[in-house]
Amino acid sequence: MARDGLHVKVEGGKRLTSTLHDAADDLDELPHVEAAAIVANAAMAGAPRRSGRLAGSGRSQKTREGAAVSFGSPSVPYARPIHYGWPARHISPQPFLTTAAERTRPIWLLRYRVAVNRILAKVKGA
């Protein structure tokens, strides 16, 4: 096959590659911990209350993959059955954590958008 009519010259390829690598490194700046804290605080406020121990067991923490929100502990083993329900024990689900994540979604999603846009603004070509 003849290659006689099309020539492409890429300008700024090295800079683009370099800034894309920098952007990948900057992904560590995504607000995972902040988003988890927003959800955790809303879930603690919306958790079912009898003694307050369930609400008090909520926490957000950094993980290898980002961040997580959890409820329960050895002294509060009922967090999962309260949230997801337990039909055999006639416990209806009360998905306070899921509800909190959905309700606060506009807040933490905006934080992610700002962070991603800040990272992408650093990507340059020619």
Backbone as CSV, one residue per row, in Angstrom:
resi,resn,N_x,N_y,N_z,CA_x,CA_y,CA_z,C_x,C_y,C_z
1,MET,0.843,-1.169,0.000,0.000,0.000,0.000,0.893,1.238,0.000
2,ALA,0.585,2.182,-0.848,1.381,3.397,-0.981,1.058,4.369,0.140
3,ARG,2.089,5.063,0.607,1.917,6.077,1.654,2.358,7.418,1.081
4,ASP,1.697,7.878,0.078,2.205,9.049,-0.606,1.384,10.316,-0.394
5,GLY,0.286,10.331,0.294,-0.501,11.550,0.353,-0.763,12.108,1.737
6,LEU,-0.497,11.383,2.769,-0.884,11.845,4.097,0.324,11.890,5.018
7,HIS,0.551,13.059,5.566,1.623,13.238,6.538,1.032,13.945,7.748
8,VAL,1.347,13.455,8.907,0.852,14.060,10.147,2.043,14.428,11.008
9,LYS,2.008,15.646,11.503,3.050,16.099,12.410,2.369,16.461,13.729
10,VAL,2.816,15.846,14.804,2.259,16.124,16.122,3.175,17.118,16.815
11,GLU,2.604,18.248,17.200,3.372,19.255,17.913,2.946,19.223,19.377
12,GLY,3.898,19.300,20.259,3.606,19.340,21.687,3.351,17.983,22.295
13,GLY,3.709,16.928,21.593,3.472,15.577,22.090,4.187,15.285,23.397
14,LYS,5.424,15.746,23.514,6.177,15.508,24.748,5.534,16.236,25.922
15,ARG,5.121,17.471,25.674,4.472,18.237,26.747,3.148,17.596,27.140
16,LEU,2.396,17.154,26.148,1.119,16.495,26.433,1.344,15.241,27.265
17,THR,2.300,14.434,26.855,2.600,13.202,27.605,3.018,13.524,29.034
18,SER,3.865,14.514,29.172,4.350,14.891,30.499,3.219,15.399,31.387
19,THR,2.371,16.275,30.855,1.288,16.826,31.681,0.211,15.783,31.959
20,LEU,0.037,14.825,31.063,-0.907,13.734,31.345,-0.387,12.858,32.484
21,HIS,0.915,12.598,32.490,1.506,11.836,33.598,1.352,12.599,34.912
22,ASP,1.571,13.918,34.860,1.398,14.743,36.061,-0.053,14.707,36.538
23,ALA,-0.979,14.748,35.581,-2.392,14.697,35.938,-2.733,13.370,36.607
24,ALA,-2.171,12.291,36.108,-2.408,10.982,36.725,-1.885,10.970,38.154
25,ASP,-0.726,11.584,38.382,-0.192,11.676,39.744,-1.093,12.526,40.637
26,ASP,-1.716,13.550,40.058,-2.576,14.449,40.822,-3.905,13.810,41.225
27,LEU,-4.207,12.636,40.684,-5.455,11.973,41.070,-5.488,11.675,42.566
28,ASP,-4.327,11.673,43.199,-4.282,11.508,44.653,-4.941,12.679,45.367
29,GLU,-5.119,13.783,44.664,-5.733,14.977,45.250,-7.262,14.934,45.220
30,LEU,-7.848,13.884,44.655,-9.303,13.807,44.632,-9.829,13.759,46.062
31,PRO,-10.969,14.387,46.317,-11.455,14.567,47.693,-12.201,13.367,48.261
32,HIS,-11.610,12.177,48.186,-12.282,10.981,48.696,-12.611,11.096,50.184
33,VAL,-11.637,11.510,50.974,-11.829,11.579,52.427,-12.876,12.631,52.766
34,GLU,-12.824,13.760,52.093,-13.810,14.822,52.329,-15.217,14.349,51.959
35,ALA,-15.358,13.671,50.834,-16.668,13.160,50.420,-17.194,12.142,51.423
36,ALA,-16.326,11.263,51.886,-16.741,10.262,52.874,-17.186,10.933,54.166
37,ALA,-16.500,11.981,54.583,-16.879,12.693,55.809,-18.242,13.360,55.657
38,ILE,-18.522,13.903,54.487,-19.822,14.529,54.233,-20.932,13.486,54.374
39,VAL,-20.727,12.331,53.756,-21.721,11.258,53.821,-21.857,10.742,55.245
40,ALA,-20.734,10.532,55.922,-20.771,10.000,57.288,-21.533,10.928,58.224
41,ASN,-21.273,12.215,58.132,-21.966,13.171,59.004,-23.469,13.176,58.750
42,ALA,-23.856,13.125,57.491,-25.288,13.086,57.171,-25.913,11.779,57.641
43,ALA,-25.188,10.676,57.497,-25.714,9.377,57.934,-25.835,9.313,59.454
44,MET,-24.872,9.885,60.167,-24.959,9.904,61.632,-26.178,10.704,62.077
45,ALA,-26.450,11.811,61.390,-27.616,12.631,61.732,-28.919,11.897,61.420
46,GLY,-28.912,11.054,60.382,-30.132,10.369,59.963,-30.269,8.938,60.459
47,ALA,-29.318,8.475,61.254,-29.373,7.092,61.741,-30.535,6.926,62.725
48,PRO,-31.179,5.756,62.696,-32.243,5.491,63.676,-31.662,5.583,65.093
49,ARG,-32.462,6.093,66.005,-31.957,6.296,67.362,-32.847,5.644,68.400
50,ARG,-32.200,4.893,69.238,-32.784,4.440,70.499,-31.866,4.933,71.604
51,SER,-30.618,4.469,71.543,-29.637,4.895,72.536,-28.653,5.913,71.958
52,GLY,-28.570,6.003,70.625,-27.593,6.871,69.970,-26.285,6.172,69.668
53,ARG,-26.150,4.919,70.090,-24.902,4.191,69.872,-24.670,3.899,68.394
54,LEU,-25.737,3.599,67.664,-25.591,3.330,66.232,-25.070,4.576,65.526
55,ALA,-25.696,5.705,65.765,-25.248,6.958,65.146,-23.823,7.283,65.567
56,GLY,-23.488,7.034,66.798,-22.150,7.324,67.297,-21.071,6.404,66.778
57,SER,-21.471,5.289,66.175,-20.474,4.338,65.663,-20.025,4.657,64.246
58,GLY,-20.596,5.684,63.630,-20.244,6.029,62.255,-18.864,6.631,62.153
59,ARG,-18.187,6.320,61.056,-16.864,6.884,60.828,-16.536,6.842,59.333
60,SER,-15.680,7.752,58.956,-15.141,7.740,57.598,-13.634,7.586,57.743
61,GLN,-13.045,6.880,56.802,-11.599,6.689,56.861,-11.023,6.542,55.463
62,LYS,-9.768,6.912,55.374,-9.034,6.762,54.124,-8.747,5.285,53.919
63,THR,-8.852,4.844,52.674,-8.510,3.474,52.318,-7.482,3.515,51.193
64,ARG,-6.971,2.366,50.834,-6.023,2.295,49.725,-6.666,2.770,48.427
65,GLU,-7.942,2.486,48.251,-8.645,2.848,47.020,-9.239,4.245,47.055
66,GLY,-9.353,4.861,48.224,-9.968,6.180,48.341,-10.405,6.441,49.765
67,ALA,-11.674,6.181,50.059,-12.195,6.374,51.405,-13.446,5.524,51.564
68,ALA,-13.848,5.332,52.807,-15.022,4.512,53.095,-15.766,5.087,54.290
69,VAL,-17.045,4.767,54.346,-17.885,5.118,55.492,-18.399,3.813,56.068
70,SER,-18.341,3.690,57.372,-18.843,2.467,57.990,-19.537,2.784,59.305
71,PHE,-20.402,1.868,59.703,-21.113,1.951,60.971,-21.024,0.600,61.639
72,GLY,-21.029,0.622,62.956,-20.988,-0.615,63.708,-19.629,-0.837,64.324
73,SER,-19.603,-1.748,65.269,-18.396,-2.128,65.983,-18.737,-3.391,66.760
74,PRO,-17.781,-3.968,67.447,-18.126,-5.133,68.268,-19.215,-4.828,69.297
75,SER,-19.257,-3.594,69.786,-20.303,-3.246,70.750,-21.582,-2.747,70.071
76,VAL,-21.546,-2.568,68.753,-22.727,-2.158,67.973,-22.840,-3.105,66.775
77,PRO,-23.082,-4.399,67.030,-23.108,-5.383,65.946,-24.380,-5.339,65.100
78,TYR,-25.325,-4.521,65.483,-26.617,-4.486,64.806,-26.680,-3.449,63.679
79,ALA,-25.590,-2.783,63.371,-25.599,-1.744,62.333,-26.048,-2.310,60.984
80,ARG,-25.469,-3.418,60.580,-25.812,-4.011,59.279,-27.279,-4.463,59.226
81,PRO,-27.786,-5.199,60.221,-29.198,-5.593,60.162,-30.162,-4.412,60.187
82,ILE,-29.801,-3.351,60.896,-30.674,-2.172,60.914,-30.689,-1.537,59.524
83,HIS,-29.517,-1.390,58.925,-29.437,-0.742,57.614,-30.089,-1.586,56.519
84,TYR,-29.734,-2.860,56.430,-30.199,-3.713,55.341,-31.462,-4.503,55.668
85,GLY,-31.803,-4.569,56.938,-32.953,-5.363,57.353,-32.561,-6.808,57.600
86,TRP,-33.461,-7.516,58.261,-33.247,-8.925,58.566,-34.624,-9.573,58.615
87,PRO,-35.128,-10.010,57.458,-36.500,-10.537,57.393,-36.770,-11.666,58.386
88,ALA,-35.812,-12.539,58.604,-36.035,-13.661,59.525,-36.306,-13.178,60.946
89,ARG,-35.818,-11.990,61.269,-36.030,-11.415,62.606,-37.057,-10.287,62.579
90,HIS,-37.735,-10.136,61.446,-38.763,-9.107,61.270,-38.203,-7.692,61.462
91,ILE,-36.999,-7.502,60.972,-36.377,-6.179,61.021,-36.424,-5.596,59.610
92,SER,-37.156,-4.501,59.456,-37.260,-3.828,58.166,-36.009,-3.005,57.900
93,PRO,-35.592,-2.923,56.646,-34.405,-2.122,56.331,-34.644,-0.640,56.605
94,GLN,-33.630,0.003,57.124,-33.625,1.453,57.321,-32.303,1.967,56.754
95,PRO,-32.234,2.121,55.438,-30.957,2.404,54.755,-30.462,3.843,54.952
96,PHE,-30.160,4.188,56.178,-29.762,5.552,56.518,-28.465,5.976,55.841
97,LEU,-27.535,5.044,55.650,-26.267,5.385,55.011,-26.464,5.621,53.511
98,THR,-27.192,4.745,52.869,-27.478,4.914,51.438,-28.258,6.200,51.190
99,THR,-29.234,6.453,52.036,-30.039,7.675,51.918,-29.153,8.912,52.070
100,ALA,-28.245,8.881,53.028,-27.338,10.019,53.242,-26.434,10.236,52.030
101,ALA,-25.927,9.159,51.455,-25.065,9.286,50.269,-25.839,9.892,49.102
102,GLU,-27.074,9.448,48.922,-27.892,9.988,47.829,-28.268,11.445,48.081
103,ARG,-28.621,11.766,49.321,-29.055,13.116,49.657,-27.909,14.127,49.546
104,THR,-26.701,13.714,49.882,-25.560,14.633,49.845,-24.805,14.576,48.522
105,ARG,-25.283,13.786,47.605,-24.576,13.612,46.323,-24.240,14.924,45.620
106,PRO,-25.156,15.884,45.543,-24.778,17.140,44.865,-23.597,17.845,45.523
107,ILE,-23.460,17.715,46.824,-22.379,18.388,47.543,-21.040,17.735,47.222
108,TRP,-20.940,16.419,47.450,-19.637,15.776,47.231,-19.309,15.632,45.751
109,LEU,-20.325,15.528,44.901,-20.052,15.447,43.468,-19.452,16.754,42.958
110,LEU,-19.918,17.875,43.481,-19.346,19.166,43.096,-17.875,19.244,43.513
111,ARG,-17.548,18.727,44.687,-16.147,18.720,45.133,-15.278,17.916,44.170
112,TYR,-15.807,16.784,43.698,-15.056,15.984,42.716,-14.905,16.728,41.408
113,ARG,-15.976,17.371,40.942,-15.903,18.109,39.674,-14.853,19.208,39.735
114,VAL,-14.838,19.945,40.841,-13.846,21.018,40.997,-12.436,20.438,40.964
115,ALA,-12.217,19.353,41.680,-10.886,18.737,41.725,-10.472,18.210,40.352
116,VAL,-11.370,17.541,39.647,-11.049,17.003,38.319,-10.768,18.136,37.337
117,ASN,-11.576,19.177,37.378,-11.336,20.310,36.479,-9.999,20.979,36.769
118,ARG,-9.619,21.070,38.044,-8.324,21.652,38.415,-7.182,20.794,37.847
119,ILE,-7.337,19.488,37.930,-6.312,18.582,37.397,-6.247,18.670,35.872
120,LEU,-7.405,18.657,35.219,-7.423,18.708,33.754,-6.916,20.033,33.202
121,ALA,-7.069,21.103,33.964,-6.589,22.410,33.519,-5.067,22.428,33.368
122,LYS,-4.396,21.516,34.023,-2.938,21.443,33.955,-2.443,20.666,32.729
123,VAL,-3.346,19.959,32.040,-2.953,19.175,30.866,-2.802,20.116,29.686
124,LYS,-1.630,20.110,29.086,-1.311,21.014,27.978,-0.667,20.235,26.837
125,GLY,-0.919,20.701,25.649,-0.273,20.132,24.476,0.774,21.108,23.967
126,ALA,0.602,21.514,22.741,1.585,22.410,22.090,1.760,23.732,22.789
